[in-house]
Amino acid sequence: MTLTEKLLARAAGKARVVAGENIWVKTDVLMTHDVCGPGTIGVFKREFGKDARVWDRQRVVIIPDHYIFTADSKSNRNVDILRDFAREQSLPYFYDVIDDPSGHWKFDASKGLLRRQYGSQYAGVCHAALPQKGHTRPGEVLFGTDSHTCMAGAFNEFATGIGNTDAGFVMGTGKLLIKVPETMRFRLEGRLQPGVMAKDLILHIIGEIGFDGATYRAMQFDGPGVASLSMDDRMTVANMAIEAGGKNGIFPFDARTAEYVESRTRLNGTRSHYEPVEPDPGQSFCYELVVELDKLEPTVACHPDPGQRKRAKDMRDVRLDRAYIGSCTGGKTSDFVEFARVIRGRRVAIDTFGVPATPEIVHELQTTRWDGQTVWDIMVHAGVQMTENAGCAACLGGPVDTFGRMNTPMKCISATNRNFPGRMGHKDSQVFLASPATVAASALAGHVEDPRALVGA
């Protein structure tokens, strides 16, 4: 069996499963957030009763992160709905925006968009917060009411997005009926060269198979090249499995996975026991592709979908209005470090926005120094508008006062994960997906630019 098949067989209590089989699986973690959480709670109460209790309060994780730093009253209200439910159910893993468990969230626009407006428990973007807070463990099943839940597959687990109705059922029973997906194998060999990042890897793969090429399939990333990828790299790759239509993305377990998971579960006091799944000899795949990492180049996904792949060096005639670095995919500490490495000592030529994924990342960027200057200050001095309010922000548009949102037609190069029309705001805007390094080089040039010359300098 493949990694996904072995994991689902265990969750179903079976010795073996095959692709296409419908099975009931036990859920290890259910995650929801402020956009889908209220709907999920509504389904749960409608179907199980207004006084029903969740199946296991230790396994429900609620992370407000999407429409947070906005004066939109309905968005603010959604966070209050989550807080009321968490208090009612005595949920230990609700990462609130405010510290008062009986309070109400209201974004204060008069304070501006750059300075922190959250309390001590706020965790930031759910997909980055889940591993940071110790909720991603090898061998487990994670369901989340967000399509990019597949990012947790970097940790050798089955992680996938589900809708509110399914999530409401899981909330009451801890189980879900799913079909075992076929598995596509992507064997990675070699290692990435300077100026080339994990984002280039996944954009290359999506360009090979198309933005629907993995529809309801598992994408298994393995081979000797995996050892050279950091956990941040693996999260970037697994995150965008959904951009090819994938049911999930998954990586093998290794010492690097163990080091990350064990340090995070100890730090946060979350469940520390886990059982990874190992690949079987003679696995059967519906598709196989070998990717030579050392031959990859900086890559851009063009409007209007993630499958429109081109090399950055072939797009220098594309003029840009905006650059953006952030989101679960491109807002990690390592993403900002590579971005800062390119722009250090230079000045951006276009409006450039930076949104760290979590408060922890904000802290790391504001305390890590190069030659006496923090990484945060390097970016600010280069003209980047950096906000301390970690969250999803303009990655998915949001209300019109969302930081970095495109409210008029424009062209933006972004380290985010999706570029369908209207994704980051105005329906006539165009989003070009690229690595943080390519975004940085392009912000400096004012047009799409290959970062390798700047990295070498």
C-alpha positions as CSV (number, residue, x, y, z in Angstrom):
1,M,0.0,0.0,0.0
2,T,1.0,3.6,-0.5
3,L,1.5,6.0,2.4
4,T,-2.0,7.3,2.1
5,E,-3.5,3.8,1.8
6,K,-1.6,2.5,4.9
7,L,-2.7,5.5,6.9
8,L,-6.3,5.2,6.0
9,A,-6.4,1.5,6.5
10,R,-5.2,2.1,10.1
11,A,-7.8,4.8,10.7
12,A,-10.5,2.4,9.4
13,G,-9.3,-0.5,11.5
14,K,-8.6,-2.6,8.4
15,A,-5.5,-4.6,7.4
16,R,-5.7,-3.3,3.8
17,V,-7.6,-0.8,1.7
18,V,-7.6,-0.2,-2.1
19,A,-8.1,2.9,-4.1
20,G,-11.8,3.6,-4.8
21,E,-13.0,1.8,-1.6
22,N,-15.4,3.7,0.6
23,I,-14.4,3.5,4.3
24,W,-15.3,5.0,7.7
25,V,-12.2,6.5,9.3
26,K,-11.6,7.8,12.8
27,T,-10.6,11.4,13.1
28,D,-7.6,12.4,15.2
29,V,-8.0,16.2,14.8
30,L,-10.8,18.4,13.5
31,M,-9.8,22.0,12.7
32,T,-12.1,24.9,11.8
33,H,-11.8,28.7,11.6
34,D,-13.8,31.9,11.6
35,V,-15.0,31.6,8.0
36,C,-16.4,28.0,8.2
37,G,-16.6,27.6,12.0
38,P,-20.0,29.3,12.5
39,G,-21.5,27.2,9.7
40,T,-20.0,24.0,11.0
41,I,-21.3,24.8,14.5
42,G,-24.7,25.4,13.0
43,V,-24.8,22.1,11.3
44,F,-23.6,20.3,14.4
45,K,-26.3,21.9,16.6
46,R,-29.0,21.3,14.0
47,E,-28.2,17.6,13.6
48,F,-27.1,16.6,17.1
49,G,-29.2,19.0,19.2
50,K,-28.6,22.5,20.7
51,D,-27.2,20.9,23.9
52,A,-25.0,18.3,22.2
53,R,-21.3,17.9,23.1
54,V,-18.5,17.4,20.6
55,W,-17.2,13.9,20.4
56,D,-13.8,14.7,22.0
57,R,-13.0,18.2,23.1
58,Q,-9.3,17.5,23.1
59,R,-9.4,16.8,19.3
60,V,-11.2,20.0,18.2
61,V,-9.0,22.9,17.3
62,I,-10.5,26.3,16.4
63,I,-8.2,29.0,14.9
64,P,-9.7,32.3,13.8
65,D,-7.4,33.6,11.1
66,H,-9.2,34.6,7.8
67,Y,-11.2,37.8,8.1
68,I,-9.8,39.1,11.4
69,F,-8.1,42.5,11.0
70,T,-11.1,44.2,9.4
71,A,-13.7,46.6,10.6
72,D,-16.4,44.5,8.9
73,S,-18.9,43.8,11.7
74,K,-20.0,40.4,10.4
75,S,-16.4,39.2,10.3
76,N,-15.8,40.4,13.8
77,R,-19.1,38.7,14.9
78,N,-17.8,35.3,13.5
79,V,-15.0,35.3,16.0
80,D,-17.5,35.9,18.9
81,I,-19.5,32.9,17.7
82,L,-16.4,30.7,17.9
83,R,-15.6,32.1,21.4
84,D,-19.1,31.4,22.7
85,F,-19.0,27.8,21.3
86,A,-15.5,27.2,22.8
87,R,-16.7,28.3,26.2
88,E,-19.9,26.3,26.0
89,Q,-17.9,23.1,25.0
90,S,-14.9,23.8,27.3
91,L,-12.6,23.5,24.3
92,P,-8.9,23.8,25.4
93,Y,-7.6,24.5,21.9
94,F,-9.3,27.8,20.9
95,Y,-6.7,30.3,19.8
96,D,-8.7,33.5,20.4
97,V,-7.9,36.9,19.0
98,I,-8.5,38.5,22.4
99,D,-7.6,37.4,26.0
100,D,-11.0,38.1,27.6
101,P,-13.0,34.8,27.3
102,S,-16.2,36.7,27.8
103,G,-15.3,39.7,25.6
104,H,-16.1,40.7,22.1
105,W,-13.7,41.2,19.2
106,K,-13.7,44.5,17.4
107,F,-10.9,45.6,15.1
108,D,-9.9,49.2,15.7
109,A,-9.3,50.8,12.3
110,S,-8.1,54.0,13.9
111,K,-4.9,52.2,15.1
112,G,-4.0,51.4,11.5
113,L,-3.2,48.1,9.9
114,L,0.5,47.7,10.8
115,R,0.6,47.5,14.6
116,R,-0.4,44.5,16.6
117,Q,-4.1,44.2,17.6
118,Y,-4.3,40.7,19.1
119,G,-4.0,39.0,22.5
120,S,-1.6,36.4,23.9
121,Q,-3.5,33.3,22.6
122,Y,-3.9,34.3,19.0
123,A,-2.1,31.9,16.7
124,G,-2.3,33.3,13.1
125,V,-3.0,31.3,9.9
126,C,-4.4,27.9,10.8
127,H,-2.2,25.8,8.6
128,A,1.0,27.3,9.9
129,A,-0.4,27.5,13.5
130,L,-1.4,23.8,13.6
131,P,2.2,22.5,13.4
132,Q,3.6,25.3,15.5
133,K,1.1,24.5,18.3
134,G,1.8,20.8,18.2
135,H,-1.3,19.6,16.5
136,T,0.3,17.8,13.5
137,R,1.5,14.2,14.2
138,P,2.7,11.5,11.9
139,G,0.3,8.7,11.2
140,E,-2.8,10.7,12.1
141,V,-5.9,11.9,10.2
142,L,-6.6,15.6,10.2
143,F,-9.7,17.1,8.7
144,G,-10.1,20.9,8.4
145,T,-12.7,23.2,7.0
146,D,-10.2,24.7,4.6
147,S,-8.9,23.4,1.3
148,H,-5.2,24.0,2.3
149,T,-5.5,21.7,5.3
150,C,-3.5,19.3,3.0
151,M,-0.4,21.3,4.1
152,A,-0.1,19.1,7.2
153,G,0.7,16.1,4.9
154,A,4.3,17.4,5.2
155,F,4.2,15.6,8.6
156,N,3.4,12.1,7.3
157,E,-0.3,12.4,8.0
158,F,-3.5,12.3,6.0
159,A,-4.8,15.8,6.0
160,T,-7.5,17.2,3.8
161,G,-10.1,19.9,3.6
162,I,-13.8,19.1,4.1
163,G,-17.1,21.2,4.0
164,N,-19.2,22.4,6.8
165,T,-21.7,19.5,6.6
166,D,-18.9,16.9,6.9
167,A,-17.2,18.9,9.6
168,G,-20.5,19.1,11.6
169,F,-20.8,15.3,11.4
170,V,-17.2,14.8,12.5
171,M,-17.7,17.2,15.4
172,G,-20.5,15.0,16.7
173,T,-19.1,11.5,15.9
174,G,-15.4,11.7,15.3
175,K,-15.8,9.7,12.1
176,L,-16.2,10.4,8.4
177,L,-17.0,8.2,5.3
178,I,-14.4,8.8,2.6
179,K,-13.3,7.2,-0.6
180,V,-9.7,6.0,-0.7
181,P,-7.9,8.1,-3.4
182,E,-5.5,6.8,-6.0
183,T,-1.9,7.8,-5.4
184,M,0.3,9.8,-7.8
185,R,4.0,9.5,-7.0
186,F,6.5,12.3,-7.4
187,R,10.1,11.1,-6.8
188,L,12.4,13.9,-5.9
189,E,16.1,13.6,-6.7
190,G,19.0,16.0,-6.2
191,R,18.7,19.3,-4.4
192,L,17.5,22.8,-5.0
193,Q,20.0,25.3,-6.3
194,P,20.5,28.9,-4.9
195,G,17.6,31.2,-5.9
196,V,15.3,28.2,-6.4
197,M,12.8,27.4,-3.6
198,A,10.2,24.8,-2.8
199,K,7.5,27.0,-4.3
200,D,9.3,26.6,-7.7
201,L,9.1,22.8,-7.2
202,I,5.4,22.6,-6.6
203,L,4.6,25.1,-9.4
204,H,6.7,23.0,-11.7
205,I,4.8,19.9,-10.8
206,I,1.4,21.6,-11.2
207,G,2.5,22.9,-14.5
208,E,3.4,19.3,-15.6
209,I,0.0,17.8,-14.6
210,G,-2.4,20.8,-14.8
211,F,-4.4,22.5,-12.1
212,D,-6.9,19.5,-12.2
213,G,-4.3,16.8,-12.9
214,A,-4.5,15.3,-9.4
215,T,-8.3,15.6,-8.9
216,Y,-9.3,13.4,-5.9
217,R,-5.9,11.8,-5.8
218,A,-3.2,11.6,-3.2
219,M,0.1,13.2,-4.2
220,Q,3.0,11.3,-2.6
221,F,6.4,13.1,-2.5
222,D,9.3,10.8,-1.8
223,G,12.8,9.9,-3.0
224,P,16.3,10.9,-2.0
225,G,15.7,14.6,-2.7
226,V,13.2,14.8,0.2
227,A,16.1,14.7,2.7
228,S,17.3,18.1,1.4
229,L,14.0,19.8,2.0
230,S,13.3,21.5,5.3
231,M,9.9,21.1,7.1
232,D,9.0,24.6,5.8
233,D,9.8,23.4,2.3
234,R,7.7,20.3,2.6
235,M,4.8,22.4,4.0
236,T,4.9,24.6,1.0
237,V,4.8,21.6,-1.4
238,A,2.0,19.8,0.5
239,N,0.0,23.0,0.9
240,M,-0.5,23.3,-2.9
241,A,-1.5,19.7,-3.6
242,I,-5.0,21.1,-3.7
243,E,-4.0,23.5,-6.5
244,A,-3.7,20.5,-8.7
245,G,-7.0,19.2,-7.4
246,G,-5.4,16.7,-5.0
247,K,-7.2,15.1,-2.1
248,N,-4.1,15.2,-0.1
249,G,-0.3,15.5,-0.3
250,I,2.0,13.4,1.9
251,F,5.7,13.0,2.7
252,P,7.5,10.1,4.2
253,F,8.5,10.2,7.9
254,D,12.2,10.9,8.7
255,A,14.4,12.3,11.5
256,R,13.7,15.9,10.4
257,T,9.9,15.2,10.9
258,A,10.5,13.7,14.3
259,E,12.6,16.6,15.5
260,Y,10.0,19.2,14.5
261,V,7.0,17.3,15.9
262,E,8.6,16.3,19.2
263,S,9.9,19.8,19.9
264,R,6.5,21.3,19.2
265,T,4.4,18.8,21.2
266,R,6.8,19.3,24.2
267,L,6.7,23.1,23.9
268,N,2.9,23.2,23.8
269,G,2.0,20.2,26.0
270,T,0.0,18.6,23.2
271,R,-0.3,14.8,22.6
272,S,3.2,13.5,22.0
273,H,2.5,9.9,21.0
274,Y,2.5,9.1,17.3
275,E,3.0,6.2,14.9
276,P,4.3,7.1,11.5
277,V,3.5,5.1,8.4
278,E,6.3,3.7,6.3
279,P,6.1,2.9,2.5
280,D,5.6,-0.7,1.4
281,P,7.8,-2.3,-1.2
282,G,6.0,-2.7,-4.4
283,Q,3.6,0.2,-4.0
284,S,1.1,0.7,-6.8
285,F,0.7,4.2,-8.3
286,C,-1.6,5.5,-10.9
287,Y,1.0,8.0,-12.1
288,E,4.8,8.5,-11.5
289,L,7.0,11.5,-12.2
290,V,10.7,12.0,-11.4
291,V,11.7,15.5,-10.6
292,E,15.3,16.5,-10.7
293,L,15.5,19.3,-8.1
294,D,18.9,20.7,-9.3
295,K,17.4,21.3,-12.8
296,L,14.5,23.4,-11.6
297,E,14.4,27.2,-12.3
298,P,12.5,30.1,-10.7
299,T,8.9,29.5,-11.9
300,V,5.8,31.6,-12.1
301,A,2.1,30.5,-12.3
302,C,0.3,33.0,-14.5
303,H,-3.3,34.3,-14.4
304,P,-5.8,32.7,-14.3
305,D,-4.9,29.4,-12.6
306,P,-1.9,27.7,-10.9
307,G,-1.2,25.5,-13.8
308,Q,-0.2,28.3,-16.1
309,R,3.6,27.7,-15.7
310,K,6.4,29.9,-17.1
311,R,10.0,30.5,-16.2
312,A,10.6,33.8,-14.5
313,K,13.4,34.7,-16.9
314,D,11.0,34.5,-19.8
315,M,8.5,37.0,-18.2
316,R,10.6,40.1,-17.8
317,D,8.2,42.0,-20.1
318,V,5.4,41.6,-17.6
319,R,5.1,44.9,-15.7
320,L,3.7,44.7,-12.1
321,D,1.8,47.0,-9.8
322,R,2.2,45.2,-6.6
323,A,4.2,42.5,-4.7
324,Y,2.9,40.4,-1.8
325,I,4.6,38.0,0.5
326,G,2.6,36.1,3.1
327,S,0.0,33.3,3.7
328,C,0.4,29.7,5.0
329,T,2.4,29.0,1.8
330,G,4.7,32.0,1.7
331,G,4.6,33.6,5.1
332,K,6.9,31.4,7.1
333,T,10.1,32.6,8.7
334,S,12.3,30.9,6.1
335,D,10.2,32.6,3.3
336,F,10.8,36.0,4.7
337,V,14.5,35.3,5.3
338,E,15.0,34.4,1.6
339,F,12.9,37.4,0.6
340,A,15.1,39.7,2.8
341,R,18.3,38.1,1.4
342,V,17.3,39.4,-2.0
343,I,16.2,42.9,-1.1
344,R,18.7,43.6,1.6
345,G,20.3,47.0,1.0
346,R,18.0,47.7,-2.0
347,R,14.7,49.5,-2.4
348,V,11.5,48.1,-3.9
349,A,10.1,49.8,-7.0
350,I,6.4,48.9,-6.5
351,D,4.0,48.7,-3.5
352,T,5.0,45.6,-1.6
353,F,3.1,44.1,1.3
354,G,4.4,41.6,3.9
355,V,2.1,39.5,6.2
356,P,3.8,36.9,8.5
357,A,1.7,33.8,9.0
358,T,1.8,33.7,12.8
359,P,2.8,35.9,15.7
360,E,5.7,33.6,16.4
361,I,7.1,34.4,13.0
362,V,6.6,38.2,13.6
363,H,8.7,37.8,16.8
364,E,11.4,35.8,15.0
365,L,11.7,38.4,12.2
366,Q,11.8,41.2,14.7
367,T,14.6,39.6,16.8
368,T,16.8,37.8,14.3
369,R,19.7,40.1,13.3
370,W,22.0,40.4,10.3
371,D,24.9,42.7,11.0
372,G,23.0,44.5,13.7
373,Q,19.8,44.9,11.8
374,T,16.7,42.8,12.3
375,V,15.3,40.9,9.3
376,W,12.1,42.9,9.9
377,D,14.0,46.2,9.7
378,I,15.8,45.1,6.5
379,M,12.4,44.7,4.8
380,V,10.9,47.9,6.2
381,H,14.0,49.9,5.2
382,A,13.6,48.5,1.7
383,G,10.2,50.0,1.5
384,V,8.1,46.9,2.3
385,Q,4.9,47.5,4.2
386,M,5.1,45.0,7.1
387,T,2.1,44.3,9.4
388,E,2.4,42.7,12.8
389,N,-1.2,41.4,12.4
390,A,-0.4,37.9,11.3
391,G,-3.2,36.3,9.3
392,C,-4.6,35.3,5.9
393,A,-5.1,39.0,4.9
394,A,-5.3,39.6,1.2
395,C,-4.4,36.0,0.2
396,L,-8.1,35.4,-0.2
397,G,-9.3,38.9,-0.8
398,G,-11.6,39.6,2.2
399,P,-13.4,42.8,3.1
400,V,-12.3,46.0,1.2
401,D,-10.2,47.2,4.2
402,T,-8.1,44.1,4.3
403,F,-4.4,44.8,4.4
404,G,-2.9,44.4,0.9
405,R,-6.2,43.7,-0.9
406,M,-6.4,44.7,-4.5
407,N,-9.4,46.9,-4.7
408,T,-8.8,48.0,-8.3
409,P,-7.6,46.0,-11.4
410,M,-3.8,45.5,-11.1
411,K,-1.1,42.9,-11.6
412,C,0.4,41.4,-8.4
413,I,3.2,38.9,-8.0
414,S,2.5,36.9,-4.8
415,A,4.0,34.2,-2.7
416,T,0.5,33.0,-1.9
417,N,-1.1,29.8,-3.2
418,R,-4.0,30.5,-5.4
419,N,-4.6,32.9,-8.4
420,F,-8.1,32.3,-9.7
421,P,-9.8,35.6,-10.8
422,G,-10.8,37.7,-7.8
423,R,-8.8,35.6,-5.4
424,M,-6.9,38.6,-3.9
425,G,-9.6,41.2,-4.4
426,H,-10.8,42.8,-7.6
427,K,-12.2,40.3,-10.2
428,D,-10.2,41.9,-13.0
429,S,-6.9,41.8,-11.2
430,Q,-4.2,39.3,-12.1
431,V,-2.1,37.3,-9.7
432,F,1.2,35.7,-10.6
433,L,2.3,33.1,-8.1
434,A,6.0,32.8,-7.4
435,S,8.5,32.0,-4.7
436,P,9.5,34.6,-2.0
437,A,12.8,35.0,-3.8
438,T,11.2,35.7,-7.1
439,V,8.6,38.0,-5.5
440,A,11.5,40.0,-3.9
441,A,13.5,40.3,-7.2
442,S,10.3,41.3,-9.0
443,A,9.4,43.9,-6.3
444,L,12.9,45.5,-6.9
445,A,12.6,45.5,-10.7
446,G,8.9,46.4,-11.1
447,H,8.5,43.5,-13.5
448,V,8.8,39.7,-13.2
449,E,12.4,38.9,-12.5
450,D,14.6,35.9,-12.0
451,P,16.2,36.2,-8.5
452,R,19.3,34.1,-9.1
453,A,21.6,37.0,-10.1
454,L,20.6,38.9,-7.0
455,V,21.0,35.8,-4.7
456,G,24.5,35.3,-6.1
457,A,25.4,39.0,-5.5
